[in-house]
Amino acid sequence: MTNASTSPPEFIYKIATAKAYAVAAASGTFTGMPIDVADGYIHFSTAAQVGQTLSLHFRGSADLMLLAVRTVDVIAELVWETSRGGQLFPHLYAPLPMAAVAWAEPVSVGTDGSCHLPAAVR
C-alpha cells in the first residue's frame, strides 16, 4: 500500500455504532467515532484486519454497523500507516462522505470476542 506496485483493496471497513451510523447517513458525512476525533483521522481496517479489530476493541458490543467503503472514493485523503503488529492500516484524514459507503450491515461481537462478518467482506 505504500508503493506504486501495490494496489489498494476494493473496500476498506469502518466500524461504527448504529447511532453514529444513523446520524452520518442522515447528514451525508461521517466525522468518526470518539477515538477517530481524538486521533485526528478515521480508523479503517482491511478485510483481513476487521475481524481482529472487532475482537480486540468491540467485545460485548451488539449495536454496531460495519461499513464497506469504496477505497477509490477516498483514496486522495487515505494514508496507510503502521499500527497493530506492524501491519499497515488505512486512515482517512478527512470526513467520510457517506456516498462512498457501498453497504452497511449490523454486526455484533460476543463477550469472548467472537463475531461473524457479513459474507460480502472481501
N, C-alpha and C positions, 0 to 999 in steps of 0.2 A: 504494500500500500504506500510505501514511501518512495518508490521509484517508478519510472515510466513503463517498465516492463511488466509491472503487476497491475492488473485491472481491478477496480473495486467490485465488491459483490453487488448484485442487482438490488438487494434490500439490506437495510440496517434496521435494528429493532429498538424501540423505546418502551420502557415500562412506566406506566402512569397509573394513578388511582382513577377509578371510574369517575369520581367527581371532577378531578383535574381534566380528564379527557372530555367530559361533557362541557365544561367551561370553554376549553380550547375549540371544540367542534362548533360551538355557538358563535365564538368570536372570529374563527378562521385562523387563529395563530396560537401556538403553544410556546410559552416562555420558559417552561420547565418546572420540575418539581423543586422543593426547597433546596435539596443538595445541588441541583443544577445552578440555581440562582446564586448560592453561596460560592460555588466553584467558578462561576463566570462563563460556563458553557453547558450545553445539554449533553448528558452522557447517553451513549448508544452502545449496543452490542451487535456483533455479527450473529448469524445463525448458530455458529459453533460455540459462541460465548454466552448466549442469552439464557440457556438453562442453568448454567453455573451462577450467573448474575442473579437470577431469581432465587436460587437456593441459598446463596450467601447473604443477600440483602433484603429479602422479602419473605422470610419464613413466617408461616402462620397468617399470611395475608390472603384475603378472599375477594377483595374489591378492586382487583387490578385489571388493567387493559394492556394488551400487547399491541403496539402499533408497528406496522410494517411500512417503512419509509423508503421510497424510491431514491436510491443513492444519487442518481443522476440529477435529481431535482434540487439537491442541497450541496452538491459537490464543491461549489465555489467557496462555501464557508465551512467545509468539513476538514478537520485535521486529524490525522491518525497519530495517536500518541501512546507511548509505552505505559502500561499500567499493570494490573494484576498478573503476576507470574512472568513479567517481561513481554506479554502479548501486546499487540497494537490494537487499540480501541478507537472507534470513531467518536469524535467530539465535535459538536456543532457550535460554532462561535457566532450564532445569530438565532433569532426566534425561528421556530419551525413553522413554515406555512402548512396549514392542515391540508391544502391541496396536494402536498407531497405524500400524504398518507394513502397507501394503496388499499389497506384494510386495517381493521382493528377488531380484536377478538378478546373476550374475557378470559382471564387466566387466574388461577389460584395456586397457592403454594402451601403445602402441608406444614405442620409444625416440625416435621422431620426434614424439611427442605425439598420434598418430592413435588414434582409438578409435571403436568402433561402439556406439552406445547401443541398449538394448533398444527394440523397436518401441512398447512401452507408454509410453515417456516422452512426456508431453504437457503 
